[in-house]
Amino acid sequence: MSGYGKIYESSYWGVGVCDNTIGWGSSYKSIANCTDASFSYPQDSYPTNGVNPTPTITGDAGGTFTATPSGLTLNASTGEITLSTSTVNSYTIRYTLPDTTFAEQSMQITAPPFSSTRSFSFDGVNDYFDLGNDTSLQFSGSFTISTWAKANDSGLNAIISKNSSSSSGNGYHIDFRSGNSVHAWAYNANNKVTVTGLSTGVWYNIIFVFESTGGSNGNQSLYVNAATPSTNSITNFSPSTIKNLRIGDSEAISGTEMNGSIDEVAIWNSALSSDAVTEIWNSGVPNDLDELTNASGPTVWYRCGE
């Protein structure tokens, strides 16, 4: 039978004699010249600022590349992906031959990692900014804090803090700490919300939202890179006797000097929506906070070197 193809046996309607084709039969043997749609990209994930990848076709030439869902800028003939104009998303790329044989590969297009060239760096010893006791930032109701930050170690690194005279009270605080996590709270550390699984040396967008529900009650949400937040409710928030606002340290808690970098610290006197959080994160590319669609401009905005 040499030269006539390969022999396959089938006894059902369903998968055809060749991979990824449809056929039918009833206890017969079929002679078919099967085609091969094999292909592969060097990686299965690329940032939008990367070098445009082109797949290697190890099967038969002459097929067509398509992708689902829409949003991927894909050359139908060569499979080259234009990353700069592709939308951040997960895709399935299919290579289909004229006889409908096909192969697929999953592809992730990601935002470029945040890279700040003009942020402030803190040495973990005595570097911090003391911004005084601005009473306009001593909130009695809802507020939101947003920043970009990275820690150089997994120790206790305060990002922004406005505490009272003790470590347990009456203000707001965000820090990195051991276990590669970020913590935030209004009132005291016993009420903290936590996001884990972070890495040292990596920039993160951190947004802490306190939404007042009346009196001293409220809901806390901590977002990292606009992912599903860590949340809880508190019943004893009080803004009294708050000490100075510090970036890179806490005036009330010793040993919290930041070893790392901080950028784009902003505070709102309102609880921002999840849509606003996503817009600020902007897939890893910081937005102009005075031009947001889903939020007004911040109460204060410390550009940190910009």
VOPAGU-2260 file (C-alpha; in pm, 1 decimal, decimal comma):
REM VOPAGU-2260
SITE   aa  ch    i         X         Y         Z
SITE  MET   A    0       0,0       0,0       0,0
SITE  SER   A    1     303,0     223,2     -14,8
SITE  GLY   A    2     230,2     560,7    -173,3
SITE  TYR   A    3    -145,0     539,9    -112,0
SITE  GLY   A    4    -145,0     692,3     236,9
SITE  LYS   A    5    -209,9     544,4     578,6
SITE  ILE   A    6    -464,7     281,9     682,9
SITE  TYR   A    7    -709,9     375,6     962,6
SITE  GLU   A    8   -1004,0     187,6    1107,1
SITE  SER   A    9   -1324,2     349,3    1227,3
SITE  SER   A   10   -1659,4     216,9    1345,6
SITE  TYR   A   11   -1843,3     532,8    1454,7
SITE  TRP   A   12   -1948,7     877,8    1346,4
SITE  GLY   A   13   -1715,6    1134,8    1494,9
SITE  VAL   A   14   -1344,1    1175,4    1465,3
SITE  GLY   A   15   -1228,5    1130,7    1108,9
SITE  VAL   A   16    -939,3     933,7     978,4
SITE  CYS   A   17    -708,2    1231,0    1029,3
SITE  ASP   A   18    -655,8    1430,5    1348,7
SITE  ASN   A   19    -891,8    1730,0    1391,5
SITE  THR   A   20   -1117,2    1634,5    1099,4
SITE  ILE   A   21   -1466,7    1489,6    1098,3
SITE  GLY   A   22   -1559,3    1166,0     918,8
SITE  TRP   A   23   -1799,5     876,4     939,1
SITE  GLY   A   24   -1793,5     506,3     885,1
SITE  SER   A   25   -1917,5     169,2     992,8
SITE  SER   A   26   -1650,3     -89,5    1050,3
SITE  TYR   A   27   -1450,3       5,0     744,8
SITE  LYS   A   28   -1091,3      69,7     663,9
SITE  SER   A   29   -1005,1     397,0     494,4
SITE  ILE   A   30    -702,1     497,8     294,9
SITE  ALA   A   31    -618,1     866,0     350,3
SITE  ASN   A   32    -334,2    1102,7     291,4
SITE  CYS   A   33    -345,9    1286,5     623,7
SITE  THR   A   34    -216,9    1643,0     653,6
SITE  ASP   A   35     -36,9    1796,5     949,2
SITE  ALA   A   36    -121,8    2141,1    1090,7
SITE  SER   A   37     140,9    2145,0    1365,7
SITE  PHE   A   38     287,5    2483,1    1462,0
SITE  SER   A   39     421,8    2655,9    1769,4
SITE  TYR   A   40     525,0    2996,5    1902,5
SITE  PRO   A   41     845,4    3016,3    2107,1
SITE  GLN   A   42     645,8    3128,8    2412,9
SITE  ASP   A   43     284,1    3120,8    2521,3
SITE  SER   A   44     287,0    3471,0    2675,3
SITE  TYR   A   45     410,2    3806,9    2545,4
SITE  PRO   A   46     387,6    4166,2    2676,7
SITE  THR   A   47     251,8    4432,6    2445,2
SITE  ASN   A   48     592,9    4602,8    2436,1
SITE  GLY   A   49     777,1    4286,7    2331,7
SITE  VAL   A   50     924,1    4174,9    1999,0
SITE  ASN   A   51     656,1    4052,5    1757,4
SITE  PRO   A   52     660,2    3669,4    1754,2
SITE  THR   A   53     614,5    3448,5    1448,4
SITE  PRO   A   54     534,2    3076,9    1481,4
SITE  THR   A   55     732,1    2786,6    1340,4
SITE  ILE   A   56     517,8    2566,6    1116,6
SITE  THR   A   57     639,1    2209,8    1157,9
SITE  GLY   A   58     346,3    2065,2     966,0
SITE  ASP   A   59     218,6    2150,4     619,4
SITE  ALA   A   60     230,9    2498,3     470,4
SITE  GLY   A   61     -55,8    2683,9     307,8
SITE  GLY   A   62    -286,2    2719,7     606,6
SITE  THR   A   63    -454,4    3021,1     764,3
SITE  PHE   A   64    -411,4    3163,7    1114,5
SITE  THR   A   65    -709,7    3290,3    1314,5
SITE  ALA   A   66    -759,4    3384,6    1679,5
SITE  THR   A   67   -1044,7    3399,0    1928,9
SITE  PRO   A   68   -1163,5    3615,7    2089,6
SITE  SER   A   69   -1111,0    3929,8    1883,3
SITE  GLY   A   70    -839,9    4174,4    1983,8
SITE  LEU   A   71    -525,0    3997,0    1863,8
SITE  THR   A   72    -348,8    4160,9    1567,4
SITE  LEU   A   73    -257,1    3846,5    1373,9
SITE  ASN   A   74    -118,1    3798,1    1022,5
SITE  ALA   A   75    -340,4    3530,3     869,3
SITE  SER   A   76     -67,2    3397,4     641,3
SITE  THR   A   77     241,9    3400,2     861,4
SITE  GLY   A   78      92,8    3397,2    1210,8
SITE  GLU   A   79     300,1    3697,7    1316,4
SITE  ILE   A   80     146,6    3881,5    1613,5
SITE  THR   A   81     172,5    4259,7    1626,0
SITE  LEU   A   82     197,7    4302,7    2001,7
SITE  SER   A   83     175,1    4682,0    2023,2
SITE  THR   A   84    -175,4    4688,2    1875,1
SITE  SER   A   85    -306,2    4372,3    2042,9
SITE  THR   A   86    -539,6    4385,8    2341,3
SITE  VAL   A   87    -431,9    4238,9    2674,5
SITE  ASN   A   88    -623,1    3910,6    2696,7
SITE  SER   A   89    -606,1    3531,4    2665,4
SITE  TYR   A   90    -642,8    3390,7    2313,4
SITE  THR   A   91    -662,9    3066,4    2121,7
SITE  ILE   A   92    -471,9    3072,9    1793,5
SITE  ARG   A   93    -574,6    2819,7    1527,6
SITE  TYR   A   94    -384,4    2717,1    1214,5
SITE  THR   A   95    -622,4    2561,0     959,0
SITE  LEU   A   96    -521,3    2381,0     640,7
SITE  PRO   A   97    -736,3    2382,0     323,9
SITE  ASP   A   98    -876,7    2036,4     406,4
SITE  THR   A   99    -994,0    2176,3     747,1
SITE  THR   A  100    -724,5    1999,3     947,1
SITE  PHE   A  101    -617,7    2235,4    1228,5
SITE  ALA   A  102    -401,6    2276,8    1535,6
SITE  GLU   A  103    -430,1    2528,9    1821,4
SITE  GLN   A  104    -213,6    2704,4    2078,1
SITE  SER   A  105    -316,4    2916,2    2376,3
SITE  MET   A  106    -162,5    3262,7    2393,0
SITE  GLN   A  107    -154,9    3526,9    2665,2
SITE  ILE   A  108     -96,4    3893,2    2579,8
SITE  THR   A  109       3,8    4084,3    2891,1
SITE  ALA   A  110      66,5    4443,0    2989,5
SITE  PRO   A  111     429,7    4548,2    3002,1
SITE  PRO   A  112     568,8    4529,5    3354,8
SITE  PHE   A  113     558,3    4869,0    3524,0
SITE  SER   A  114     896,6    5034,9    3511,7
SITE  SER   A  115     945,6    5365,7    3688,6
SITE  THR   A  116    1258,7    5562,2    3610,1
SITE  ARG   A  117    1171,8    5859,4    3832,0
SITE  SER   A  118    1031,0    5709,6    4150,7
SITE  PHE   A  119    1176,3    5766,6    4495,4
SITE  SER   A  120    1404,4    5500,3    4638,3
SITE  PHE   A  121    1421,0    5435,3    5014,5
SITE  ASP   A  122    1717,2    5273,4    5189,9
SITE  GLY   A  123    1533,2    5097,2    5474,4
SITE  VAL   A  124    1730,8    5292,5    5735,6
SITE  ASN   A  125    1622,1    5652,9    5762,3
SITE  ASP   A  126    1469,0    5754,2    5426,9
SITE  TYR   A  127    1108,7    5875,2    5435,5
SITE  PHE   A  128     891,4    6178,8    5365,0
SITE  ASP   A  129     714,4    6347,9    5656,0
SITE  LEU   A  130     424,7    6551,6    5515,8
SITE  GLY   A  131     296,9    6689,1    5845,5
SITE  ASN   A  132     -42,2    6658,6    6007,8
SITE  ASP   A  133    -263,7    6787,9    5729,0
SITE  THR   A  134    -613,7    6779,0    5879,8
SITE  SER   A  135    -770,0    6764,7    5531,1
SITE  LEU   A  136    -624,2    6413,5    5509,7
SITE  GLN   A  137    -766,9    6314,0    5849,9
SITE  PHE   A  138   -1080,9    6152,7    5714,6
SITE  SER   A  139   -1399,9    6098,3    5911,8
SITE  GLY   A  140   -1562,3    5908,6    5625,4
SITE  SER   A  141   -1476,0    5735,8    5299,5
SITE  PHE   A  142   -1132,7    5762,4    5139,3
SITE  THR   A  143    -906,9    5588,2    4886,9
SITE  ILE   A  144    -527,3    5556,7    4865,8
SITE  SER   A  145    -344,5    5450,2    4549,6
SITE  THR   A  146      26,4    5397,9    4494,4
SITE  TRP   A  147     282,6    5199,1    4297,0
SITE  ALA   A  148     547,0    5034,6    4511,8
SITE  LYS   A  149     804,7    4757,8    4524,0
SITE  ALA   A  150     998,1    4616,1    4818,9
SITE  ASN   A  151    1359,8    4507,0    4803,8
SITE  ASP   A  152    1316,3    4255,9    5086,6
SITE  SER   A  153    1034,2    4072,5    5262,6
SITE  GLY   A  154    1063,5    4267,0    5588,3
SITE  LEU   A  155     824,0    4524,8    5730,1
SITE  ASN   A  156     820,5    4812,6    5481,5
SITE  ALA   A  157     572,6    5095,5    5537,4
SITE  ILE   A  158     443,6    5250,6    5215,1
SITE  ILE   A  159     212,9    5520,4    5353,0
SITE  SER   A  160      95,2    5576,8    5708,6
SITE  LYS   A  161    -100,8    5826,5    5915,7
SITE  ASN   A  162    -138,9    5670,2    6258,5
SITE  SER   A  163    -216,0    5787,6    6608,5
SITE  SER   A  164      26,2    5777,3    6901,6
SITE  SER   A  165      15,5    5396,5    6916,0
SITE  SER   A  166      52,4    5116,0    6667,7
SITE  SER   A  167    -309,1    5013,2    6718,6
SITE  GLY   A  168    -503,5    5316,9    6641,0
SITE  ASN   A  169    -699,4    5573,5    6460,8
SITE  GLY   A  170    -569,7    5623,8    6112,5
SITE  TYR   A  171    -468,4    5441,9    5797,7
SITE  HIS   A  172    -166,2    5241,8    5700,0
SITE  ILE   A  173     -32,8    5032,4    5407,6
SITE  ASP   A  174     281,2    4817,7    5420,7
SITE  PHE   A  175     468,8    4525,2    5272,4
SITE  ARG   A  176     572,3    4265,5    5526,2
SITE  SER   A  177     718,9    3918,9    5578,9
SITE  GLY   A  178     572,8    3646,6    5365,0
SITE  ASN   A  179     571,8    3872,2    5058,2
SITE  SER   A  180     231,6    4023,6    5126,3
SITE  VAL   A  181      75,9    4368,6    5148,2
SITE  HIS   A  182    -141,9    4480,7    5440,1
SITE  ALA   A  183    -370,9    4779,7    5484,8
SITE  TRP   A  184    -608,5    4904,2    5750,3
SITE  ALA   A  185    -822,0    5186,8    5876,3
SITE  TYR   A  186    -822,8    5231,7    6256,0
SITE  ASN   A  187    -590,6    4948,1    6361,1
SITE  ALA   A  188    -392,5    4646,5    6251,1
SITE  ASN   A  189    -642,9    4405,2    6404,8
SITE  ASN   A  190    -877,6    4499,4    6120,7
SITE  LYS   A  191    -623,0    4463,6    5839,8
SITE  VAL   A  192    -694,0    4334,8    5490,0
SITE  THR   A  193    -415,5    4132,3    5329,7
SITE  VAL   A  194    -310,0    4023,2    4981,2
SITE  THR   A  195     -46,1    3748,5    4964,7
SITE  GLY   A  196     163,7    3586,7    4693,8
SITE  LEU   A  197     370,5    3892,0    4602,4
SITE  SER   A  198     739,5    3901,0    4511,6
SITE  THR   A  199    1024,7    4126,8    4612,9
SITE  GLY   A  200    1171,1    4350,5    4345,3
SITE  VAL   A  201     841,7    4369,8    4154,6
SITE  TRP   A  202     627,5    4681,6    4108,5
SITE  TYR   A  203     264,2    4658,6    4218,8
SITE  ASN   A  204     -27,4    4898,4    4196,4
SITE  ILE   A  205    -183,0    4900,6    4544,6
SITE  ILE   A  206    -520,5    5062,4    4607,9
SITE  PHE   A  207    -688,6    5070,5    4949,9
SITE  VAL   A  208   -1053,9    5176,2    4964,3
SITE  PHE   A  209   -1240,4    5257,6    5286,4
SITE  GLU   A  210   -1613,0    5302,8    5228,1
SITE  SER   A  211   -1799,9    5451,2    5522,7
SITE  THR   A  212   -2137,5    5291,2    5595,1
SITE  GLY   A  213   -2230,4    5538,4    5867,1
SITE  GLY   A  214   -2080,8    5649,8    6194,3
SITE  SER   A  215   -1757,4    5463,6    6263,1
SITE  ASN   A  216   -1857,1    5164,0    6047,6
SITE  GLY   A  217   -1722,3    5085,6    5704,9
SITE  ASN   A  218   -1595,2    4837,4    5449,0
SITE  GLN   A  219   -1229,8    4793,7    5352,4
SITE  SER   A  220   -1103,2    4669,1    5015,0
SITE  LEU   A  221    -739,0    4613,5    4920,7
SITE  TYR   A  222    -661,4    4576,8    4550,2
SITE  VAL   A  223    -328,8    4471,3    4399,6
SITE  ASN   A  224    -304,4    4521,4    4022,6
SITE  ALA   A  225    -684,1    4560,5    4013,4
SITE  ALA   A  226    -738,0    4191,9    4093,6
SITE  THR   A  227   -1028,5    4073,9    4311,4
SITE  PRO   A  228    -975,6    4258,7    4640,2
SITE  SER   A  229    -930,8    4137,5    4993,7
SITE  THR   A  230   -1225,2    4280,3    5191,0
SITE  ASN   A  231   -1370,8    4306,3    5539,0
SITE  SER   A  232   -1597,1    4528,2    5749,5
SITE  ILE   A  233   -1503,4    4732,4    6055,7
SITE  THR   A  234   -1712,8    4892,7    6326,8
SITE  ASN   A  235   -1471,7    5120,0    6512,1
SITE  PHE   A  236   -1300,4    5352,6    6267,3
SITE  SER   A  237   -1205,0    5684,5    6424,6
SITE  PRO   A  238    -986,5    5958,1    6274,0
SITE  SER   A  239    -894,5    6123,7    6604,2
SITE  THR   A  240    -542,5    6202,7    6730,4
SITE  ILE   A  241    -378,2    6110,2    6402,8
SITE  LYS   A  242      -7,3    6176,8    6368,3
SITE  ASN   A  243     183,2    6302,2    6062,8
SITE  LEU   A  244     137,2    6154,8    5719,0
SITE  ARG   A  245     451,1    5970,2    5612,0
SITE  ILE   A  246     554,5    5803,6    5286,9
SITE  GLY   A  247     810,1    5528,2    5339,6
SITE  ASP   A  248     769,3    5503,7    5717,4
SITE  SER   A  249     523,1    5518,6    6006,3
SITE  GLU   A  250     560,8    5781,4    6277,7
SITE  ALA   A  251     383,4    5556,1    6526,4
SITE  ILE   A  252     531,9    5213,8    6447,5
SITE  SER   A  253     907,9    5161,6    6484,2
SITE  GLY   A  254    1115,8    4956,7    6242,8
SITE  THR   A  255     898,2    5022,7    5939,5
SITE  GLU   A  256    1137,1    5222,9    5720,5
SITE  MET   A  257    1083,6    5132,5    5356,4
SITE  ASN   A  258    1351,9    4936,8    5173,3
SITE  GLY   A  259    1234,5    4975,7    4815,5
SITE  SER   A  260    1069,5    5227,0    4584,9
SITE  ILE   A  261     740,8    5421,1    4584,5
SITE  ASP   A  262     573,2    5617,6    4308,1
SITE  GLU   A  263     245,6    5792,8    4224,7
SITE  VAL   A  264      93,9    5823,7    4574,4
SITE  ALA   A  265    -260,5    5962,0    4553,5
SITE  ILE   A  266    -539,9    6006,5    4807,6
SITE  TRP   A  267    -911,0    6070,2    4745,4
SITE  ASN   A  268   -1168,3    6179,0    5004,5
SITE  SER   A  269   -1413,6    5926,9    4860,2
SITE  ALA   A  270   -1442,5    5552,4    4806,4
SITE  LEU   A  271   -1351,0    5477,8    4446,0
SITE  SER   A  272   -1540,3    5216,8    4246,2
SITE  SER   A  273   -1388,5    4898,3    4108,4
SITE  ASP   A  274   -1411,9    5055,3    3761,1
SITE  ALA   A  275   -1195,9    5343,6    3882,4
SITE  VAL   A  276    -948,5    5097,7    4033,5
SITE  THR   A  277    -919,6    4917,4    3699,3
SITE  GLU   A  278    -873,5    5248,1    3520,5
SITE  ILE   A  279    -594,6    5355,3    3757,8
SITE  TRP   A  280    -420,1    5018,6    3715,2
SITE  ASN   A  281    -463,2    5051,8    3336,1
SITE  SER   A  282    -311,6    4709,2    3267,7
SITE  GLY   A  283      16,8    4816,7    3423,7
SITE  VAL   A  284      58,6    5157,2    3260,6
SITE  PRO   A  285     -15,9    5438,1    3512,0
SITE  ASN   A  286    -293,2    5673,5    3404,9
SITE  ASP   A  287    -318,4    6050,2    3442,7
SITE  LEU   A  288    -512,0    6064,6    3769,4
SITE  ASP   A  289    -653,7    6407,5    3687,3
SITE  GLU   A  290    -814,3    6272,0    3369,7
SITE  LEU   A  291    -993,0    5960,5    3493,8
SITE  THR   A  292   -1331,5    5870,5    3347,8
SITE  ASN   A  293   -1455,8    5684,1    3655,6
SITE  ALA   A  294   -1329,9    5917,8    3928,8
SITE  SER   A  295   -1258,9    6282,0    3992,6
SITE  GLY   A  296    -903,1    6400,7    4048,0
SITE  PRO   A  297    -739,4    6303,2    4378,7
SITE  THR   A  298    -736,3    6523,7    4686,1
SITE  VAL   A  299    -356,7    6504,7    4683,1
SITE  TRP   A  300    -119,6    6346,3    4433,1
SITE  TYR   A  301     249,3    6300,9    4509,7
SITE  ARG   A  302     420,7    6217,4    4179,9
SITE  CYS   A  303     741,6    6107,7    4354,1
SITE  GLY   A  304     997,6    6241,9    4111,4
SITE  GLU   A  305     796,6    6292,1    3794,8
